[in-house]
Amino acid sequence: MSASEIVNKVWNYAHVLRDDGVGYGDYLEQITYLIFLKMADERETGGQETRVPKKYTWARLVKLDGDDLP
């Protein structure tokens, strides 16, 4: 995935959150957290150790939806 595709995805997520009434600071925090979790997942897949608790890993969270999310 190219850098411009990532930027477009992030902006699309930002627009969805904004349209749902989430303020700028809040959606910036949420998107930053999701990017962090995805990067940690990629590092873990590459064999590096991460300190993300297992119940909050990207692999686990992508399987959840709505109220099931922590």
Secondary structure, DSSP 4 states (H G I P E B T S, - for coil): --HHHHHHHHHHHHHHHHHTT--HHHHHHHHHHHHHHHHHHHHHHTT------GGG-HHHHTT--GGG--
